[in-house]
Amino acid sequence: MTTALVELDGVSKHYGGVRALQDVSLQVHAGEITCVLGDNGAGKSTLIKIISGLHRHDAGTLRVDGRETALSSPREALDLGIATVYQDLAVVPLMPVWRNFFLGSEPTTGKGPFKRLDVARMRATTRAELLRMGIDLRDVDQPIGTLSGGERQCVAIARAVHFGAKVLVLDEPTAALGVKQSGVVLTYVAAARDAGLGVVLITHNPHHAHLVGDRFVLLKRGVMAGSHTRDSVTLDELTRQMAGGSELEALRHELERAPAAGRIEDGGHRPPPDPRRGRPTDPQGRQDP
């Protein structure tokens, strides 16, 4: 079996007395999408911070290309080929697409006092890289803030691929998108996988995860609730495990209870009839006239 690009083995993280992650393991392989699923507070954000180098883990082992390491900063993670695309994307809305594409890594031309940004190169490279990912923007000179949420996500993915990422970590890329835009983003996530990247897709949507995922790790309150490959789990089972099988079953029984007494067809309520007179009573026991 090939060496995992990133591997977590029994990783834990505590903030004082608060357990954020406990004994979590996962593997990210080239050309595969590893989906990390869980509700709010499950530990997904902490997991992102450990893989991206923002926080160090307290226990367990983190390996990158088979070598044990403890990432000390996002820059160190980037140097090892781990790029993270956060939900807020960290773009400058009024700057053009090409400027955001190269933000912080702008190429220059000329020397000394004549040194300046190589705008023509940035425009051409941005257009070519977006087309290579199948993204055909109307104009790379338009402000990135005028793009849809799905298009901005796709630009961020293409940027990570261009700058040599081997592992792409995506933080809830479809959380604020509609159905059509979510489908577009998932298409480009799959394109990144097909380009040979190892992808970590953080999501709370099992339907999106099962569409593209190869491996699935479920988190619940900082601990692993399940670990599966695509062939070993169905969408229904993935949804059931993520929701908590027993909790979901209890909720179903609760919602299927008989309707409250006194409910009438138009959705209103009237008090029950007085058994002595056959006329309804008000809450103080007085009969309707």
Order of alpha helices (4+ residues) and beta strands (2+ residues): beta-beta-beta-alpha-beta-beta-alpha-beta-alpha-beta-beta-alpha-alpha-beta-alpha-beta-alpha-beta-beta-alpha-alpha
